[in-house]
Amino acid sequence: MYIYRTLTPEQKAELVQQRLSRGYPPHSPPHTIRDQELYFITGTCYEHKHHMSTEARRQQLLDMLFEELINNGIEILAWVVLPNHYHILVHVENFDLVGKSLRRVHGKTSRYWNLEDNITGRKVWYSYFDRAIRSERHYYATINYIHNNPVKHGWAESNFDWNQSSINWYLQEYGKE
């Protein structure tokens, strides 16, 4: 992910030219699948730093994601927010609104947290990545991945113990099956 910084200026120019020749943006990941309804989204903090180490910040991000996405007609089906990244499963009708919404949330949280930490110019977010859900099996695997993420990364003993996760809501809403 951060290999670009280690390249020589010539290697960087060559890489950018390759991306442009394929119709990709020069530096950001391509979003080639744009016609699906379900997407798995991952947002990562720059250099995986723990900018969301407090429960209050994780909840603030979650609240802002819900507000922004719902206002743009995007439904969040599952979520988890960890100290250095988050995952959401969304249902969208217009994929272009996803990027617009996430950029707005990332910009606001960066500003708030930098002011709160009395730091100027700090880069908080790296980017977001998306993956279209391909099948019903992929859908359920993604939900399980999201709900087990706090345990996978060692932040909780049980996935039921992590507050910024949809697992308890999901079980209440849909049951264990």
PyMOL commands that set and color helices and strands:
alter all, ss='L'
color gray80, all
select helices_A, chain A and resi 3-6+9-21+46-48+55-71+96-116+136-152+159-161+167-174
alter helices_A, ss='H'
color red, helices_A
select strands_A, chain A and resi 38-45+75-81+85-91+125-132
alter strands_A, ss='S'
color yellow, strands_A
deselect
rebuild
show_as cartoon
